[in-house]
Amino acid sequence: MDERLALDNAREICLAASRAGMTVTLDMEDHTTVDSTLGVLRELRDDFPWVGVAIQSMLRRTEGDLRDLVGEGSRVRLVKGAYAEPSSVAFHGRHEVDRAYVRGLKLLMAGDGRPMVGSHDPRMIDIALALAAEHHRKPDSYEFQMLYGIRAAEQRRLAADHTMRVYVPYGADWYGYFMRRLAERPANLVFFLRSFVSR
Ligand SMILES: Cc1cc2nc3c(=O)[nH]c(=O)nc-3n(C[C@H](O)[C@H](O)[C@H](O)COP(=O)(O)OP(=O)(O)OC[C@H]3O[C@@H](n4cnc5c(N)ncnc54)[C@H](O)[C@@H]3O)c2cc1C
């Protein structure tokens, strides 16, 4: 990836977002892109301190990254991770990834930033709520995020007293984006089909 080009384009997006009173959160792609994405984040935050980033609990490096991202004003979307990664860099078993997710939640909820809980997993959501209470967090100091169309009733329930942000792919390229996401990891197809039949 050309980091300079990414940074220039991201700056334009952030400028438009700040004019519209919105925020921007950087997606995270596979593990080879983490250093450059965090580099872009650092540069953007000099001018736009509200820029956030997605961090994947499945990556072994994540706890270290999170420790650098728990300061005041830091916005972190904690997700499990959607990529098929080698075991040299990532946890593989579901329980290992979940345990790493909980460790990430603990760091974020204890920190001074704004945790963004990017998961549909009822257990992770319950644990996030319990940790927020334990750290005396106000409901407006953290938020939940889910994909459009998945667990819509749960989204409405959480929205009653929290920010519940919904991720919506849009624009002319949404189909290519969607197919890439399915191709990256077979489990994504199961995830999508389950949400389709459970609506
Ligand atoms: C806002 C957002 C942004 C994201 N951005 C990124 C990113 O930048 N990079 C990246 O790698 N990944 C990203 N992801 C994807 C993420 O990494 C996971 O692959 C995805 O969210 C699935 O993991 P999960 O935590 O939701 O639950 P899973 O571990 O997939 O599911 C756990 C449990 O959740 C419940 N559940 C799941 N789906 C349903 C359903 N349809 N109906 C009922 N219960 C269900 C079930 O109990 C299930 O057992 C993002 C996800 C979200 C929500």
The ligand as an SDF file (V2000), in Angstrom:
LIG
                    3D

 53 58  0  0  0  0  0  0  0  0999 V2000
  -18.9010   -2.2810   13.1860 C   0  0  0  0  0  0  0  0  0  0  0  0
  -17.9780   -3.4010   12.7780 C   0  0  0  0  0  0  0  0  0  0  0  0
  -16.8090   -3.0930   12.1080 C   0  0  0  0  0  0  0  0  0  0  0  0
  -15.9180   -4.1130   11.7790 C   0  0  0  0  0  0  0  0  0  0  0  0
  -14.7180   -3.7750   11.2220 N   0  0  0  0  0  0  0  0  0  0  0  0
  -13.7860   -4.7430   11.0330 C   0  0  0  0  0  0  0  0  0  0  0  0
  -12.4700   -4.4090   10.6110 C   0  0  0  0  0  0  0  0  0  0  0  0
  -12.1280   -3.2470   10.4080 O   0  0  0  0  0  0  0  0  0  0  0  0
  -11.5880   -5.4300   10.4210 N   0  0  0  0  0  0  0  0  0  0  0  0
  -11.9220   -6.7370   10.6680 C   0  0  0  0  0  0  0  0  0  0  0  0
  -11.0500   -7.6200   10.5270 O   0  0  0  0  0  0  0  0  0  0  0  0
  -13.1650   -7.0840   11.0570 N   0  0  0  0  0  0  0  0  0  0  0  0
  -14.1100   -6.1230   11.2510 C   0  0  0  0  0  0  0  0  0  0  0  0
  -15.3710   -6.4880   11.6770 N   0  0  0  0  0  0  0  0  0  0  0  0
  -15.7700   -7.9180   11.6910 C   0  0  0  0  0  0  0  0  0  0  0  0
  -15.3780   -8.6240   12.9930 C   0  0  0  0  0  0  0  0  0  0  0  0
  -13.9800   -8.7820   13.0550 O   0  0  0  0  0  0  0  0  0  0  0  0
  -16.0390  -10.0240   13.1070 C   0  0  0  0  0  0  0  0  0  0  0  0
  -15.6090  -10.8280   12.0450 O   0  0  0  0  0  0  0  0  0  0  0  0
  -17.5500  -10.0150   13.1190 C   0  0  0  0  0  0  0  0  0  0  0  0
  -18.0750   -8.9290   13.8380 O   0  0  0  0  0  0  0  0  0  0  0  0
  -18.0850  -11.3240   13.7580 C   0  0  0  0  0  0  0  0  0  0  0  0
  -17.6520  -11.4530   15.0980 O   0  0  0  0  0  0  0  0  0  0  0  0
  -18.6350  -11.2420   16.3590 P   0  0  0  0  0  0  0  0  0  0  0  0
  -17.8050  -10.6880   17.4770 O   0  0  0  0  0  0  0  0  0  0  0  0
  -19.7350  -10.3170   15.9430 O   0  0  0  0  0  0  0  0  0  0  0  0
  -19.2300  -12.6070   16.7520 O   0  0  0  0  0  0  0  0  0  0  0  0
  -18.9880  -14.1490   16.3250 P   0  0  0  0  0  0  0  0  0  0  0  0
  -17.8460  -14.6900   17.0980 O   0  0  0  0  0  0  0  0  0  0  0  0
  -18.9860  -14.2760   14.8280 O   0  0  0  0  0  0  0  0  0  0  0  0
  -20.3280  -14.7280   16.8650 O   0  0  0  0  0  0  0  0  0  0  0  0
  -20.4480  -14.9410   18.2530 C   0  0  0  0  0  0  0  0  0  0  0  0
  -21.8690  -15.1080   18.6710 C   0  0  0  0  0  0  0  0  0  0  0  0
  -22.6310  -13.9440   18.3180 O   0  0  0  0  0  0  0  0  0  0  0  0
  -23.9580  -14.3360   18.1140 C   0  0  0  0  0  0  0  0  0  0  0  0
  -24.3690  -13.9950   16.7670 N   0  0  0  0  0  0  0  0  0  0  0  0
  -23.5810  -13.7220   15.7250 C   0  0  0  0  0  0  0  0  0  0  0  0
  -24.3210  -13.4560   14.6590 N   0  0  0  0  0  0  0  0  0  0  0  0
  -25.6000  -13.5720   15.0410 C   0  0  0  0  0  0  0  0  0  0  0  0
  -26.8390  -13.4270   14.3830 C   0  0  0  0  0  0  0  0  0  0  0  0
  -26.9370  -13.1050   13.1250 N   0  0  0  0  0  0  0  0  0  0  0  0
  -27.9700  -13.6190   15.0750 N   0  0  0  0  0  0  0  0  0  0  0  0
  -27.9180  -13.9530   16.3800 C   0  0  0  0  0  0  0  0  0  0  0  0
  -26.7820  -14.1150   17.0610 N   0  0  0  0  0  0  0  0  0  0  0  0
  -25.6450  -13.9460   16.3840 C   0  0  0  0  0  0  0  0  0  0  0  0
  -24.0380  -15.8280   18.3190 C   0  0  0  0  0  0  0  0  0  0  0  0
  -24.3260  -16.0860   19.6690 O   0  0  0  0  0  0  0  0  0  0  0  0
  -22.6150  -16.2450   18.0310 C   0  0  0  0  0  0  0  0  0  0  0  0
  -22.3010  -17.4840   18.5890 O   0  0  0  0  0  0  0  0  0  0  0  0
  -16.2580   -5.4780   12.0490 C   0  0  0  0  0  0  0  0  0  0  0  0
  -17.4470   -5.7690   12.7060 C   0  0  0  0  0  0  0  0  0  0  0  0
  -18.2900   -4.7570   13.0920 C   0  0  0  0  0  0  0  0  0  0  0  0
  -19.5440   -5.1060   13.8400 C   0  0  0  0  0  0  0  0  0  0  0  0
  1  2  1  0
  2  3  1  0
  2 52  2  0
  3  4  2  0
  4  5  1  0
  4 50  1  0
  5  6  2  0
  6  7  1  0
  6 13  1  0
  7  8  2  0
  7  9  1  0
  9 10  1  0
 10 11  2  0
 10 12  1  0
 12 13  2  0
 13 14  1  0
 14 15  1  0
 14 50  1  0
 15 16  1  0
 16 17  1  0
 16 18  1  0
 18 19  1  0
 18 20  1  0
 20 21  1  0
 20 22  1  0
 22 23  1  0
 23 24  1  0
 24 25  2  0
 24 26  1  0
 24 27  1  0
 27 28  1  0
 28 29  2  0
 28 30  1  0
 28 31  1  0
 31 32  1  0
 32 33  1  0
 33 34  1  0
 33 48  1  0
 34 35  1  0
 35 36  1  0
 35 46  1  0
 36 37  1  0
 36 45  1  0
 37 38  2  0
 38 39  1  0
 39 40  1  0
 39 45  2  0
 40 41  1  0
 40 42  2  0
 42 43  1  0
 43 44  2  0
 44 45  1  0
 46 47  1  0
 46 48  1  0
 48 49  1  0
 50 51  2  0
 51 52  1  0
 52 53  1  0
M  END
$$$$
